[in-house]
């Protein structure tokens, strides 16, 4: 297995509409790359989709002569739709997610009363990744880290000195992700965060989102050392019990994400739309009083 001691090149693309950061990770001009947490633009008022965000990813990949090896998801996002199928069609690569996506599919198949043909075995994805598994991105090695709590299927990706943490945590002044979605659990998230914070202090951590306080601009890169010192929810010294209390109180006051209903339905299908109806149009469901 090739060395993981390198420092990969990380190109962030920030989507203002959903506060999401998509990353293109590679080792230089003309190398293989991975795309992490892509965004398909979606207008909840009209139900229309666009590929503005995906087009920016494609422009960067093509401008740098990169070869897409993987299109990676950290979890089935509730705040944006995945552009993975569009990127795969136009750039190639395999779509992958953590193996526990099957648990999320089982829960939401029931909530949305999806068609009987919808399979809850993760087969919509090209690859289901297990904890500690290593995959190759050309000369780079990516290690899968299972970090549940926000959802039961969350993973992070460790590539050289960089870790793409998904929604386990945010910038230090924002804290951690909510745990009140189906299958979420604050105690489990605490363990996952501490797992990440046991990595070397200089390890670079890349956030999937940023929701900045009013006094600063958007940021999405920090370090293990900075999180251990300053994260408002899980800095060193915060006990499991204290975190559970903080997280539970915070979650009780949060509204559901604007795009949770369309996003989850699409993302558990690896970004594909639901089957078209007899009129040739695909539809999303809105379950009433279910969440």
Secondary structure, DSSP 8 states (H G I E B T S, - for coil): ---S-S--EEEEEEETTTTEEEEEEESSTT-EEEEES--BEEETTTTEEE-HHHHHHHHHHHHTT-EEEEEE-SS--SSSB--HHHHHHHH--EEEEETTHHHHHHHHHHHHT--TT--SSSTTSSEEE-TT-EEEETTEEEEEEE--SSSTT-EEEEETTEEE-TTSB--TTT-B----STT--HHHHHHHHHHHHTS-TT-EEE-SB----TTS----EEEHHHHHHH-TTTSTT--HHHHHHHHHHHHHT----TTHHHHHHHHTTTT----B-TTS-B-----TT--
